Amino acid sequence: MDLILWRHAEAVPGSDTLADLDRPLTPKGQRQAKRMGEWLNRVLPESARILVSPALRTQATAEALERRFKTVAGLAPDGTIEHLLMETRWPQARDVTV
């Protein structure tokens, strides 16, 4: 299995009035996500599974990839490594997972 961890692009800073999961990408982050999405589209196999946290910034980053992805609550910032390993089916899975 190939497990690729892709961190979200630059997001607006946290604040008392904005929940962590609701932080959007900055304009710079939008450009970063677009560039990385273009690169990943060239190197990832079509069969790659894309798993994304429910955080707005990760959703927007993944949308830049322009592929189908699955939102997984266990990948949220308060998720555990156990959630990550379970959702990715690591190390048993044979596919590429992002």
Order of alpha helices (4+ residues) and beta strands (2+ residues): beta-alpha-beta-alpha-beta-alpha-beta
